Amino acid sequence: MAGFMKRVRNSRLLLLLPLLVLLSACGTTVGIFAGGTWQASALQNQNIRALAVNPNNLQDIYAGDAQNGVFTTTNAGQNWVQDSAGLPVPTGVNALAFDDAGKKLYAATGAGLYASVGGTQHWSNIAGPGSGLPAGSFTSIAFDLNSASDIYVGTARHGVFKSANNGASWSNISAGLPTGDTINDLVYDPNTHQLWAATDMGVYQSGNGGSGWRLLNNGIPSSDIINTILPADVSGGAAGLIYAGTDHGFYLSTDSGAHWSQSKDSLLGIGVHAILIDYSQATTVYIATDIGVLRSADSGQTWGGIASGIPTDQAVYALAQGASGYSQLYAAARGIYIYPGSSGPFSIDRLIPILVILLFFYLLFVLISRGRRRSRGMLKPERIVERSPESLEQYRAVPEGTIQSKNGHMVSPGLEVGEQGNEYKDAGEIDD
């Protein structure tokens, strides 16, 4: 009996083990329910170059086009409308960014720097006469989260500018940068108080709010154009870890930019246009490349694809996380693509793992039920076979002090019943 019960318990454990593995996968950021493919959103056939998500409402997403201004969605990408009132169209939008409070959206365009308050109902040019900003193309925007009034913008030919009063006035902070160098990306690290610039001529860093710049390019070929730069600790990653995307590969530095190296999986020759650290897992990194979106689960050391769905002939230029709980990833190519697709949880890719889990539950239920029935059967008393009263007569208990006569009647030892039913005297008496 003990051996049988032990076998039942062991069988339960064998079923529970793979079930627990599957359920644990559901709880991870990239669990089995996060499968599926990239889904094309309703915004297609546009050359999207920039993305921004409203931090106060993750359903509101903004996409900057290379020619046609800004498109917006208020339902996490299901429907889009062009909302470019006040922007010179056609003009390219190179960068979109919300201020720290999420109340003002800035657009760096090929025709100036614009801002919109309360969504994109109307755009205003803040690079006009007297602002201190030059006319021309703006490429990037950064904010100092330690000082909400400090804003930095990069340009195509005039270096970097800073405003210390929410954009009311600006000053040039390009001392130390090559003259005429294009600023492709700007990031301010609030933890180290450093400003980083990705330029056509290398990685530059300023430790005093842009008052002076130094080149940090050791390990990156001088011919490489730096498209994007990102300190990992800006998004909760390791201190001193910096990522850089170039027109010929991906590089990382573990000593605050002093030395650079390629990742274990070399992406040499692949153009990297944007870098994004996962909102819920700082060791998960996404990059937008000439061959689609790649993902690393080990802080940029090894890389793999995410899913199919984005046409292979389309380069990806921008990435963002949005929707409820930052649950979806958005990629900007010749249109907006969403992962996981919002076509519902019952796609084949998601349905198969669900059915596997349900099957394990069913098998576990069957095994436990069968084991219980067997154990109950082994412990049940012997069954009593039902018999007629006549057949049970022979098993009837005989009271102590009685005997059974020849005809089956119970009599006391002192009496004997005759053949005619007459009672005689005690059996011990002798007839006269």
N, C-alpha and C positions, 0 to 999 in steps of 0.2 A: 504493500500500500504506500509506504513512504517513498519507495523508488518511483512509483507512478506519479505521485504528486510532484516530485522533484523534476521529472521529465516535463510535466505540464508547465511548471514555473520557468524552466529553461527555454521551452518553446515560446512562451510569452516574451521572454527577454530577446530572443532572436528576432521576433517580429517588431518589438518596440525599438530596437537599435536603429534599423534603417528608417523607421518612422520618425524618430527623434532627429536623425540627420536631416531628413527632408524638411521637418518643421523648423529646425534651426536655420536652414537656408532661407526660409520665408522671412525670417526676422532680419536678415542682413540687407544692406542697401541695395545690393545687386542679387537678391534672392531669386528663387525660381519663379515667383509671381511678377518679377520685374523684367520678364523676358519679352519677347515680341520683336518687332522691327521698327525702324524709323517710319513714321507716318508723315506723308506730305500734308501740311496744313492748307488752309484755304488761300494762303498768300503764296502764289507761284508766279514764275516767269518774271521775276524781279531780281536785280543784282544787289542783294542785301549785304551790307558791309558792317553794320553795327547793331547791337541789341542792348536793351536796358529793361529791367524789371522794377516796377514800383515797389519799394520796400514796405509801404503801408497797405498795399493790396496786390498780392502776388498773381492775381488774375490779369492785371494790367501789364501788358508787354508792348514795347516800342521797338520798331525795326527801322533802321536808316538805310535808304537806298542809294545806289551810286549815282542816280540821276533824278529820281522822282520824289525826293524829300522823305517824309516820315509816314509810316503806317502804324496803326494802333489796333490792339485787341483788348476787350474787356472781359473776355471769357476764356482766357488761357490759350488762345490761338485758334479757336474754332472759327471765328469770323474776324475779318480785318477791314479797316477803312483807311483811306488816305486822309491824313490830317495835317496838311502842310501850310495852313493859312499863315501868311507872314514870311514864309521862306521863299527865297528866289528859286523858282523852278524853271528850267532844269538846273539842279546843282547837286553835287554829291554830298552825302552825310558820312563823315569819316569816323565819328565817335558820338556816343550818347551816354550821358551819366547824370544820375540824380545827386543832389546835394545830400548832406548827412541826414537832414530832417525828412528827406523824401518829398519836399514840397515844390522844389524847382528842378526842372529838367533842362539840361544844357545839351546843345548840339554843336559840335565842331564840324563846319561845312567848308566846302571849297570856296564859298563866298563870304565867309565871316563866322563870328561866334554868336549863337542865338540862344535864347532862354525862353522857357514857357512856364508859367505859374498855374498850378491847378490842372495839370494835364496839357494836352496839345490843342487847346481851343484857339490859341493864337501865339505865334512866335514873335519875339522882339529882338532886334539887332543890338547887341551890347558892345559891339566893336566900332561904334560910330566915332565921329570927330570929338576930340576932347577926352576920350576914354583912356588913351594911352596905348591902345591896341592898334596894330597896323592893319591895313586892308590886305586881303589875300586869303590864302587857304589855311584853315586850322585843322589839326590832325588828332589831338588828344586832350583829355581833361583829367585832372586829379584833384582830390580834396584832402585836407589835413583834418582827420577826425578828432584831433585834440584841440583844434581851433576852427570852429564852424565857419568863421568868416574868411579863412584862407583858401584860395582857389588857385590852381596852376593850369596853364594851357600851353600846348606845344603847337608849333606852326611848321609849315613846309619850308620856309626860307628865313625866318626871322628869329629862330631860337625859342626860348621859353619865357613866358610872362607870368607874373604873380599879382593877385589882388588880395589885399588884407582887409577889405571892407565889402565882402559879398559881391564883388564884381562892379562896384561903382567906379573904381579907378584901377589902373594897372601899371606895373613897372617891369622893365626888361631885366631878367636875371640870367643872362646867357654868358656871362664872363667865364671863360674856360672851355666853352663849347666851340667846335669848329664853325667858322663863319659860313652861313648858308647851308649848314647841315640840316637835313630833314629830321624832325622829331616824330618818330612813328608811334611811340607809346610813352606815357608818363604814369608813374605809380608813387604815391607817398606812403611810406611805412610809418604808422603812428607809434609803433613799438620802439623803433630805433631813431625816429625823427630824421629819416633819410629820404631824399627824393631821388628816384631812379628814372633814367631816360634811355629808351631804346632808339638808336639813331642809325642812319645809313653808314656811319663810320665807327660803330662800336657801342659798348655799354658805358654809360656815364652815371656817376653817383655824386650827389651833393649832401653833405652832412650838416649844413647850416642854412637850410631853407632856400638853397639856390644861389647863395652868395659866391660860391666857388664850386667848380666841377673837376672831377678827376676821371681819367679813362681807366676802366677795369676790364681789360680784354685778354688777359693772359690765358691762352688755351683756345681762344676762338680765332679762326683765320681772319686776318685783317680785311679780306675781300668780302666777308659775309656781311650782309645787311641785317641788322637786328630789328625784327618786326615787332616783338613784344617782350616784355620783362615782367616778372612777378616774384616778389619776396614771399616765401611760403607762410611766414608768420602773420602776414596780413589776413589770411583766412584760417588761422589756427594751426598752421604747420610748424615745423621745427625752426628754431631760431638759427639764423646764419645760412639757411638753405634758400638759394635763389634760382629761379628757372628763367631761361632765355630761349626764345624761338627765333630762328633765323631763316633766311631764304634757302639755306642748305643744311638744315638739321636742327636738332634740339640739344641744348647744353644745360648743365646744372653746376652750381657751385655750393660747396658745403662750408665755405669760409668767408661768407659775406661778399663774394665776388672777387676775391684775391686770385683764385685759380678756377678755371673752368674745365669741364670734361664732358664727353658724350656719355649717355646712359649705357647700360650693359647691352641693351638692344639698340644698336646704332641706327639713327634715322638720317644718316648722312645723305645729303642730296634731296631730302624732302623739305619743301617749304612749310614752315610752321607760322601761322598767322595769329593765333590767339591761344591763351592758356587759361584754364579754369580749374580751381580746386573745389572738390565736392563739398557742398554745404554741411553735410553730416559726417563726413569722413575725410579728414585732412590729408591722409596718405593716398587718397584716390585723386588722380589728376587727369583732366581731359585736355586734349589739344586739337585745334582746328588746323587741318593740313590740306595740301594739294590732293591728297588721296582720301579725304574724308575725315571722320572723327576717330581718334585713337584714345585708348584709356590705359592708365597705369594704376595698379593697386599697391605699388611699393614706392611711392614718392618719386616717380619718374625714372626708375631703373629699367623696368621691362615694360613692353607695350604690346597691345593687341587691339583688334577691332572690337566694336561694340555689337553691331547688328547690321543687317542689310537694310536697304530701303532708300538710301541716298544714292542717286545715280553716280556711277564711278567716274564719269567725265566732269563732275562738278567739284571744284575746290570749295572748302568751307572756310569762311573768313571770321566768324564770330560765334561765341557760345554764351549761353546763359542758363541759369536754373530758375524755374518759376512754377506756377500753379500751387495748389494747396500743399503746404509743408515742403515746398521746393521739390516736389515729387517728380517733375518732368524736366528733361534736358532739351534745350532748343539750339538748333544749329542753323546758321545763316549761310545759304549758298545761292543758287538761282531760285530762291524761295525759302520758306521756313519749314524745317523738318522737326518733328517732335518725337522724343523717346522717353519712356515707352509710348507707343501710339495710343491715342485715346479712343480707339475703335471698340473698346470694351474688353472686359476680362475673359470673354468666352472665345477668343481667337484660338486656333489650333495650338499655337505655341504655348499658351497659358493653360488650355484645357487639359492637355496630356498630364502635366504634373499633378493637377488637382485630382484627376481620375486615379492616378497611381496612389496618392495618399488615401483616397476613399477605399480603394481595394485593400490596402493594408489594414485599415480600420475594420473592414468586413471580415477579413481573414482572422484578425485578432479576436473579434466577437465570436466567430464560429468555433475557434479553438478553445476559448474559455468556456463557452456554453457546453461543448462536448465534454470537456474535462469535468465540469460540475455534474453533468448527468452520470458520468461513469462513477465518480466518487460517491454520489448518492446511492447508486445501485449497489455498490460494494458494501455500504454501511447499512442497508435496509434489512430488517428481520426476515426470517423465512416466512414465505406466504403460507397461510392456512387454506387448505383445499376445502371448499364448501361441500358438505355432505347432507343427505336427507336425515331427518330425525331418526328413522329406523336404523340407518347405517351407523349412527352415532351411539345407539343404545349400548353397544358392546364396550364403548369407552367411558360410560357413565360411572362416576365414582361410587363406590360401595361404602356406605357408612360403616364406621368401625363397630364391630359387634354384630354384624349381620352376615348372612350367607345367602347364596343363590340356590334356589331349589331347581329341580330338574326342568320345571316348566318356565323358569326365568324369573319368578317372583322373588322378591327379597323378603326373607323371614328372619326372625331372631333365632339365635342358635337353639333356643329352648323350645321352638315350635316346629312342627312339620305339617305340611298341608297334604292332605290325601288327594287321591285321584279325583274324588268327587267334590273336592273343595272343602271337606269338613276338617276343622281344626282338631287335632288330637292333643293329648296332654304333652307335657314336656317330653322331648325326645329321650330324655334320660329315664322316664318312667317305663316300667315293664308291665305288659298286659297281664291281666289276671288269666 
